[in-house]
């Protein structure tokens, strides 16, 4: 009897050990957070593999709603209002669904966050639908991949790739209006963001004389800031004021050397060569 009891305990211990066995997920989950515009956009999805299977038209049927991944529903979270397919999508969390076809996909942004099968999909919960053409890739993608590509201050592409098919969803934000409103508001306060405002004007093709005036104010506030002097020199160079640009670059180089910042010393030396 005692022997049977010990055997039972041993068997129970073996069962417990097997129950705790951890193995790799067949379709691992990935969460990506991309800084974009004035906030961020976040994606969460599961990544199935080809594993020798034919994907589109078989594993993923044509003409049916797809969760655009495996296991859980795929979601997108926007930190601010964005534009998709000409429609304004409010900041918040949404489901990402697709209806694949051979030559084009229907990409759906939905209020539903739990669609894992076509039967669960409700068309009246759509926020926006976009028709996107498929692109054939020369190399096969083994693992289903969604990524943010071609990221600029006001645009990015959500790219979906698997097997030899790629599809792209453009996303945009009206950054210009938001930044200009901030500049107008903050310039009426005591602690004015002269340097950041000047950089925005210079980098986005706005009035360089206004930018230069702000760079001058920024230099007055921080006379030893070599990085401000360097950008002021760049602004002067863009305005065609070569002699003044040289003086600003020399000053920035001197300040950078005193601060032992070799990177800015080199940047100014490069600018001075270009101004010869």
BAVODREN-29118 format. One record per atom (N, C-alpha, C): x, y, z; residue in one letter. Coordinates in steps of 0.2 Angstrom, whole numbers, padded with zeros to 4 digits, always signed. Example, Ala and Ser with C-alpha at 12.3 -4.5 7.8 and 13.67 -1.06 7.14 Angstrom:
! residues 2
+0066-0028+0039a/+0062-0022+0039a/+0066-0016+0039a/+0064-0011+0035s/+0068-0005+0036s/+0064+0000+0039s/
***
This chain:
! residues 276
+0004-0006+0000x/+0000+0000+0000x/+0004+0006+0000x/+0009+0006+0004x/+0014+0012+0005x/+0018+0013-0002x/+0020+0008-0005x/+0023+0008-0012x/+0018+0011-0017x/+0012+0009-0017x/+0007+0012-0022x/+0006+0020-0021x/+0006+0022-0014x/+0005+0029-0012x/+0011+0033-0015x/+0017+0030-0014x/+0023+0034-0016x/+0023+0034-0024x/+0021+0029-0028x/+0021+0029-0035x/+0016+0034-0037x/+0010+0035-0034x/+0005+0040-0036x/+0008+0047-0035x/+0012+0048-0030x/+0015+0055-0028x/+0020+0056-0034x/+0024+0051-0036x/+0029+0052-0041x/+0025+0054-0048x/+0020+0050-0049x/+0016+0051-0055x/+0013+0058-0055x/+0011+0060-0050x/+0008+0067-0049x/+0013+0072-0050x/+0019+0071-0048x/+0025+0076-0048x/+0027+0076-0056x/+0027+0071-0059x/+0028+0071-0066x/+0023+0075-0070x/+0017+0074-0069x/+0012+0077-0072x/+0012+0085-0071x/+0014+0087-0065x/+0015+0094-0063x/+0020+0097-0067x/+0026+0093-0068x/+0032+0096-0072x/+0030+0097-0079x/+0026+0092-0082x/+0024+0092-0089x/+0019+0098-0090x/+0015+0099-0085x/+0010+0104-0086x/+0013+0111-0086x/+0019+0112-0083x/+0022+0118-0083x/+0027+0119-0089x/+0027+0115-0093x/+0032+0115-0099x/+0030+0121-0104x/+0035+0125-0105x/+0034+0131-0109x/+0038+0130-0116x/+0034+0131-0121x/+0036+0131-0128x/+0035+0137-0132x/+0039+0138-0137x/+0038+0144-0141x/+0031+0145-0144x/+0028+0151-0144x/+0022+0152-0147x/+0022+0151-0155x/+0017+0147-0158x/+0018+0146-0165x/+0016+0152-0169x/+0013+0157-0166x/+0011+0163-0169x/+0013+0169-0164x/+0019+0170-0163x/+0021+0175-0158x/+0017+0182-0158x/+0016+0185-0153x/+0013+0192-0153x/+0018+0197-0153x/+0017+0202-0157x/+0021+0208-0157x/+0018+0214-0156x/+0020+0219-0152x/+0018+0225-0151x/+0023+0230-0153x/+0021+0235-0157x/+0026+0240-0160x/+0023+0247-0158x/+0027+0251-0155x/+0025+0258-0154x/+0030+0263-0158x/+0027+0266-0162x/+0030+0271-0167x/+0029+0278-0165x/+0034+0282-0163x/+0033+0289-0163x/+0031+0292-0169x/+0026+0296-0169x/+0023+0298-0176x/+0019+0305-0175x/+0021+0310-0179x/+0018+0317-0178x/+0019+0319-0172x/+0014+0321-0168x/+0015+0324-0161x/+0014+0319-0155x/+0013+0313-0157x/+0012+0308-0152x/+0015+0301-0154x/+0010+0296-0155x/+0013+0289-0157x/+0007+0285-0160x/+0009+0280-0163x/+0004+0275-0165x/+0006+0268-0163x/+0002+0264-0161x/+0004+0257-0158x/+0000+0252-0161x/+0004+0246-0163x/+0001+0241-0166x/+0002+0234-0162x/-0003+0230-0162x/-0003+0224-0158x/-0006+0218-0163x/-0002+0213-0164x/-0004+0208-0168x/+0000+0201-0167x/-0003+0196-0170x/+0001+0189-0169x/+0003+0188-0176x/+0009+0184-0176x/+0013+0183-0182x/+0014+0176-0184x/+0009+0173-0188x/+0009+0166-0191x/+0015+0165-0196x/+0017+0159-0197x/+0022+0158-0202x/+0019+0154-0208x/+0023+0154-0213x/+0021+0150-0219x/+0021+0143-0218x/+0026+0140-0215x/+0027+0133-0213x/+0025+0128-0219x/+0028+0131-0225x/+0026+0126-0231x/+0020+0127-0234x/+0015+0131-0231x/+0008+0131-0234x/+0008+0137-0239x/+0002+0136-0243x/+0000+0142-0248x/-0004+0146-0244x/-0002+0153-0244x/-0006+0157-0239x/-0012+0160-0242x/-0012+0165-0247x/-0017+0168-0250x/-0021+0164-0255x/-0028+0163-0254x/-0032+0159-0258x/-0033+0152-0255x/-0029+0151-0250x/-0030+0144-0246x/-0030+0145-0239x/-0025+0146-0235x/-0025+0147-0228x/-0029+0153-0226x/-0027+0159-0230x/-0031+0165-0230x/-0036+0165-0236x/-0042+0164-0235x/-0046+0164-0241x/-0047+0171-0244x/-0048+0171-0251x/-0050+0177-0254x/-0057+0179-0253x/-0059+0185-0252x/-0065+0188-0252x/-0069+0187-0245x/-0065+0185-0240x/-0068+0185-0233x/-0064+0189-0228x/-0067+0191-0223x/-0064+0196-0218x/-0059+0192-0214x/-0053+0195-0213x/-0047+0191-0210x/-0045+0196-0204x/-0043+0192-0199x/-0041+0196-0193x/-0034+0200-0194x/-0031+0198-0199x/-0025+0201-0201x/-0019+0199-0196x/-0019+0193-0195x/-0014+0190-0191x/-0017+0183-0188x/-0015+0181-0182x/-0017+0175-0180x/-0019+0176-0172x/-0023+0171-0170x/-0025+0171-0162x/-0029+0177-0161x/-0026+0182-0158x/-0030+0188-0155x/-0032+0192-0161x/-0036+0197-0160x/-0038+0202-0165x/-0032+0207-0165x/-0031+0210-0171x/-0026+0215-0173x/-0029+0222-0171x/-0025+0226-0167x/-0027+0232-0165x/-0022+0238-0167x/-0025+0244-0168x/-0021+0250-0169x/-0023+0255-0164x/-0018+0258-0161x/-0020+0264-0156x/-0017+0270-0159x/-0021+0275-0160x/-0018+0282-0162x/-0018+0287-0157x/-0012+0290-0156x/-0012+0295-0150x/-0015+0302-0152x/-0017+0303-0158x/-0020+0309-0160x/-0024+0307-0166x/-0028+0312-0168x/-0032+0311-0174x/-0028+0310-0180x/-0030+0306-0185x/-0026+0304-0191x/-0031+0304-0197x/-0028+0304-0203x/-0032+0304-0209x/-0030+0297-0212x/-0036+0293-0214x/-0035+0287-0217x/-0040+0287-0223x/-0038+0286-0229x/-0042+0286-0235x/-0047+0292-0235x/-0045+0298-0234x/-0049+0304-0234x/-0054+0304-0228x/-0053+0300-0223x/-0058+0300-0217x/-0054+0302-0211x/-0056+0306-0207x/-0053+0308-0201x/-0055+0303-0196x/-0050+0300-0193x/-0050+0294-0188x/-0048+0297-0181x/-0053+0298-0176x/-0051+0301-0170x/-0046+0297-0166x/-0042+0300-0162x/-0037+0297-0157x/-0041+0291-0153x/-0038+0285-0153x/-0041+0280-0149x/-0038+0273-0152x/-0042+0268-0149x/-0040+0261-0151x/-0045+0258-0156x/-0042+0255-0161x/-0047+0252-0166x/-0044+0245-0168x/-0049+0241-0171x/-0047+0235-0174x/-0045+0236-0181x/-0040+0232-0184x/-0038+0232-0190x/-0040+0225-0194x/-0044+0225-0199x/-0046+0220-0202x/-0045+0220-0210x/-0045+0215-0214x/-0043+0215-0221x/-0048+0210-0224x/-0049+0212-0231x/-0052+0207-0235x/-0048+0206-0241x/-0043+0201-0241x/-0039+0200-0246x/-0042+0197-0253x/-0039+0200-0258x/-0041+0198-0265x/-0034+0197-0269x/-0034+0194-0274x/-0028+0193-0278x/-0025+0199-0280x/-0028+0204-0282x/-0025+0210-0285x/-0026+0217-0280x/-0031+0216-0276x/-0032+0222-0271x/-0035+0219-0264x/-0034+0223-0259x/-0037+0221-0253x/-0041+0227-0250x/-0046+0225-0247x/-0050+0230-0243x/-0047+0230-0236x/-0045+0236-0234x/-0042+0237-0227x/-0047+0241-0223x/-0049+0238-0217x/-0054+0241-0213x/-0052+0243-0206x/-0053+0249-0204x/-0052+0251-0198x/-0059+0251-0194x/-0060+0247-0189x/-0066+0246-0186x/-0066+0248-0178x/-0072+0249-0176x/-0073+0250-0168x/-0072+0244-0165x/-0073+0238-0168x/-0073+0231-0165x/-0066+0230-0163x/-0065+0227-0157x/-0058+0226-0155x/-0057+0218-0154x/-0062+0214-0156x/-0062+0207-0154x/-0064+0203-0160x/-0063+0205-0166x/-0065+0201-0172x/-0059+0196-0173x/-0061+0189-0172x/-0056+0184-0174x/-0059+0179-0179x/-0065+0180-0181x/-0068+0176-0186x/-0073+0180-0191x/-0074+0179-0197x/-0078+0182-0201x/-0085+0183-0198x/-0088+0178-0194x/-0094+0178-0191x/-0095+0184-0186x/-0089+0186-0183x/-0090+0191-0178x/-0090+0198-0180x/-0088+0199-0187x/-0088+0205-0190x/-0094+0209-0191x/-0095+0215-0189x/-0101+0219-0190x/-0099+0225-0194x/-0101+0225-0200x/-0100+0231-0205x/-0102+0238-0203x/-0107+0238-0199x/-0109+0245-0196x/-0105+0248-0191x/-0099+0244-0189x/-0094+0246-0184x/-0088+0249-0188x/-0088+0249-0195x/-0083+0252-0198x/-0082+0259-0197x/-0076+0261-0197x/-0074+0268-0196x/-0072+0271-0203x/-0068+0267-0207x/-0066+0268-0214x/-0064+0262-0217x/-0065+0262-0224x/-0063+0256-0228x/-0058+0259-0233x/-0053+0256-0235x/-0048+0258-0240x/-0047+0252-0245x/-0047+0254-0251x/-0045+0249-0256x/-0037+0250-0258x/-0033+0245-0257x/-0026+0245-0258x/-0024+0240-0263x/-0020+0242-0268x/-0017+0237-0273x/-0012+0233-0270x/-0012+0226-0272x/-0006+0222-0269x/+0000+0223-0273x/+0006+0222-0270x/+0012+0222-0274x/+0016+0215-0273x/+0018+0213-0278x/+0022+0206-0278x/+0029+0207-0276x/+0031+0204-0271x/+0038+0204-0268x/+0042+0199-0272x/+0049+0201-0273x/+0053+0196-0276x/+0055+0190-0272x/+0056+0192-0265x/+0058+0187-0260x/+0052+0185-0256x/+0051+0179-0254x/+0045+0177-0250x/+0047+0179-0242x/+0041+0181-0239x/+0042+0183-0232x/+0039+0177-0228x/+0043+0173-0224x/+0041+0167-0221x/+0036+0169-0215x/+0037+0174-0211x/+0033+0176-0206x/+0029+0182-0207x/+0022+0182-0206x/+0018+0188-0207x/+0021+0194-0203x/+0021+0199-0207x/+0025+0205-0204x/+0020+0212-0206x/+0019+0215-0200x/+0016+0222-0201x/+0021+0227-0198x/+0023+0233-0202x/+0027+0237-0199x/+0026+0244-0202x/+0028+0249-0198x/+0027+0256-0200x/+0034+0258-0204x/+0032+0261-0210x/+0038+0262-0215x/+0037+0269-0218x/+0042+0272-0221x/+0042+0279-0224x/+0039+0284-0219x/+0042+0284-0213x/+0039+0288-0208x/+0042+0295-0209x/+0038+0300-0209x/+0040+0307-0210x/+0036+0311-0204x/+0037+0317-0203x/+0033+0321-0198x/+0026+0321-0198x/+0023+0320-0205x/+0016+0320-0205x/+0013+0314-0209x/+0017+0309-0211x/+0015+0303-0215x/+0018+0297-0213x/+0015+0291-0214x/+0018+0285-0213x/+0014+0280-0217x/+0017+0274-0218x/+0014+0269-0221x/+0013+0263-0217x/+0008+0260-0216x/+0007+0253-0212x/+0008+0248-0218x/+0013+0244-0218x/+0015+0239-0223x/+0013+0232-0220x/+0010+0228-0224x/+0008+0221-0222x/+0012+0217-0227x/+0016+0212-0225x/+0019+0208-0230x/+0019+0200-0227x/+0018+0196-0232x/+0018+0189-0231x/+0018+0185-0237x/+0021+0179-0237x/+0022+0175-0243x/+0025+0180-0248x/+0023+0181-0254x/+0026+0186-0259x/+0021+0192-0260x/+0017+0193-0256x/+0012+0199-0256x/+0013+0204-0251x/+0013+0211-0254x/+0014+0216-0249x/+0008+0221-0250x/+0005+0224-0245x/+0000+0229-0246x/+0001+0235-0241x/+0000+0241-0243x/+0002+0247-0240x/-0005+0251-0238x/-0005+0254-0232x/-0010+0258-0230x/-0007+0265-0227x/-0008+0270-0231x/-0005+0277-0230x/-0009+0280-0224x/-0006+0283-0219x/-0009+0287-0213x/-0005+0293-0213x/-0010+0299-0212x/-0007+0305-0212x/-0010+0309-0206x/-0006+0315-0204x/-0008+0319-0199x/-0007+0326-0201x/-0012+0331-0199x/-0011+0338-0200x/-0007+0341-0195x/+0000+0340-0196x/+0005+0342-0191x/+0005+0350-0191x/+0005+0352-0197x/+0006+0359-0199x/+0002+0364-0195x/-0005+0363-0195x/-0009+0367-0191x/-0008+0367-0184x/-0007+0361-0181x/-0006+0360-0174x/+0001+0363-0172x/+0006+0363-0175x/+0013+0366-0173x/+0012+0373-0174x/+0009+0376-0179x/+0008+0383-0180x/+0004+0386-0174x/-0001+0383-0172x/-0005+0385-0167x/-0001+0385-0160x/+0003+0380-0159x/+0007+0380-0153x/+0012+0386-0153x/+0015+0387-0159x/+0020+0393-0160x/+0016+0399-0158x/+0011+0400-0161x/+0007+0407-0160x/+0005+0408-0153x/+0003+0402-0149x/+0001+0403-0142x/+0007+0404-0138x/+0013+0400-0139x/+0019+0400-0135x/+0023+0407-0136x/+0022+0410-0141x/+0026+0416-0142x/+0023+0422-0139x/+0017+0421-0136x/+0014+0426-0132x/+0015+0425-0124x/+0020+0420-0123x/+0022+0419-0116x/+0029+0421-0114x/+0030+0422-0108x/+0037+0424-0106x/+0043+0419-0108x/+0042+0413-0107x/+0047+0408-0109x/+0046+0405-0116x/+0048+0409-0121x/+0046+0408-0128x/+0051+0403-0131x/+0048+0398-0135x/+0053+0393-0138x/+0056+0395-0144x/+0060+0400-0144x/+0063+0403-0150x/+0067+0398-0154x/+0071+0394-0151x/+0075+0389-0155x/+0071+0384-0158x/+0067+0381-0155x/+0062+0376-0158x/+0058+0379-0163x/+0055+0384-0162x/+0051+0388-0167x/+0055+0389-0174x/+0061+0392-0172x/+0066+0394-0178x/+0068+0387-0182x/+0069+0382-0178x/+0071+0376-0182x/+0065+0373-0186x/+0059+0374-0183x/+0053+0371-0187x/+0052+0375-0193x/+0053+0382-0193x/+0053+0386-0199x/+0058+0385-0204x/+0064+0384-0202x/+0070+0382-0206x/+0069+0376-0210x/+0067+0371-0206x/+0066+0364-0208x/+0060+0363-0213x/+0055+0367-0212x/+0049+0366-0216x/+0048+0371-0221x/+0053+0375-0223x/+0052+0379-0229x/+0048+0386-0228x/+0048+0388-0221x/+0044+0394-0220x/+0049+0400-0220x/+0046+0406-0218x/+0050+0412-0219x/+0057+0412-0215x/+0062+0412-0218x/+0069+0411-0215x/+0071+0418-0211x/+0068+0423-0213x/+0070+0430-0210x/+0067+0429-0203x/+0061+0427-0202x/+0057+0426-0196x/+0061+0421-0192x/+0064+0415-0195x/+0068+0410-0191x/+0074+0413-0189x/+0077+0418-0193x/+0084+0421-0191x/+0082+0425-0185x/+0077+0429-0185x/+0075+0433-0179x/+0075+0429-0173x/+0072+0423-0173x/+0071+0419-0167x/+0077+0416-0165x/+0082+0414-0170x/+0088+0412-0168x/+0092+0417-0164x/+0092+0423-0167x/+0095+0429-0163x/+0093+0429-0156x/+0086+0429-0155x/+0083+0429-0148x/+0086+0423-0144x/+0086+0417-0147x/+0089+0411-0144x/+0096+0412-0141x/+0100+0415-0146x/+0107+0416-0144x/+0108+0421-0139x/+0104+0426-0138x/+0104+0431-0133x/+0102+0428-0126x/+0097+0423-0126x/+0095+0420-0120x/+0101+0415-0118x/+0104+0412-0123x/+0110+0406-0121x/+0116+0408-0126x/+0120+0413-0124x/+0125+0415-0128x/+0131+0410-0129x/+0131+0405-0124x/+0136+0400-0125x/+0134+0393-0128x/+0128+0393-0131x/+0125+0387-0134x/+0127+0386-0141x/+0132+0382-0142x/+0135+0381-0148x/+0131+0378-0153x/+0126+0374-0151x/+0121+0371-0156x/+0116+0376-0159x/+0115+0382-0155x/+0110+0387-0157x/+0114+0391-0162x/+0121+0393-0161x/+0125+0397-0165x/+0126+0393-0172x/+0126+0386-0172x/+0127+0382-0178x/+0121+0383-0182x/+0115+0382-0179x/+0109+0382-0183x/+0108+0389-0186x/+0110+0394-0182x/+0109+0401-0184x/+0114+0402-0190x/+0120+0399-0190x/+0124+0399-0196x/+0121+0396-0202x/+0118+0390-0201x/+0114+0387-0207x/+0109+0391-0209x/+0105+0395-0205x/+0100+0399-0207x/+0103+0405-0212x/+0108+0408-0209x/+0111+0413-0213x/+0114+0411-0220x/+0116+0405-0220x/+0119+0402-0226x/+0113+0401-0231x/+0107+0399-0229x/+0101+0398-0233x/+0099+0405-0236x/+0100+0410-0232x/+0098+0417-0234x/+0103+0420-0238x/+0108+0416-0240x/+0114+0419-0244x/+0118+0424-0241x/+0118+0425-0234x/+0122+0429-0230x/+0128+0426-0228x/+0133+0424-0233x/+0139+0420-0232x/+0144+0423-0227x/+0145+0429-0227x/+0150+0432-0222x/+0147+0431-0215x/+0141+0433-0214x/+0138+0432-0207x/+0138+0425-0205x/+0136+0420-0210x/+0136+0413-0209x/+0143+0411-0206x/+0148+0413-0210x/+0155+0411-0208x/+0156+0413-0201x/+0155+0419-0199x/+0156+0422-0192x/+0152+0418-0187x/+0146+0416-0188x/+0142+0412-0184x/+0145+0405-0183x/+0147+0402-0189x/+0150+0395-0188x/+0157+0395-0184x/+0161+0401-0185x/+0167+0401-0182x/+0165+0402-0174x/+0160+0406-0172x/+0159+0407-0165x/+0156+0400-0162x/+0152+0396-0166x/+0149+0390-0164x/+0155+0385-0163x/+0160+0385-0168x/+0166+0381-0167x/+0170+0382-0161x/+0171+0388-0160x/+0175+0391-0154x/+0171+0388-0147x/+0164+0389-0147x/+0161+0387-0141x/+0161+0380-0140x/+0160+0376-0146x/+0160+0369-0146x/+0167+0366-0143x/+0172+0369-0145x/+0179+0367-0143x/+0180+0368-0136x/+0177+0374-0133x/+0177+0375-0126x/+0173+0370-0122x/+0168+0368-0125x/+0164+0363-0122x/+0166+0356-0123x/+0171+0355-0127x/+0174+0348-0129x/+0169+0344-0132x/+0165+0347-0137x/+0161+0344-0141x/+0163+0343-0148x/+0167+0338-0149x/+0170+0337-0156x/+0165+0336-0162x/+0159+0333-0160x/+0155+0333-0166x/+0153+0340-0169x/+0151+0344-0164x/+0150+0351-0167x/+0155+0355-0170x/+0161+0353-0167x/+0167+0356-0170x/+0168+0354-0178x/+0167+0347-0179x/+0167+0345-0186x/+0161+0347-0190x/+0155+0348-0187x/+0150+0351-0191x/+0151+0358-0193x/+0154+0362-0189x/+0156+0369-0191x/+0161+0369-0196x/+0166+0365-0195x/+0172+0364-0200x/+0169+0362-0207x/+0164+0358-0207x/+0161+0356-0214x/+0157+0362-0217x/+0153+0365-0212x/+0149+0371-0215x/+0154+0376-0217x/+0160+0378-0214x/+0164+0383-0216x/+0167+0381-0223x/+0169+0375-0224x/+0171+0373-0231x/+0166+0374-0236x/+0160+0373-0235x/+0154+0374-0240x/+0153+0381-0241x/+0155+0385-0236x/+0154+0393-0237x/+0160+0396-0241x/+0165+0392-0242x/+0171+0396-0246x/+0169+0397-0253x/
***
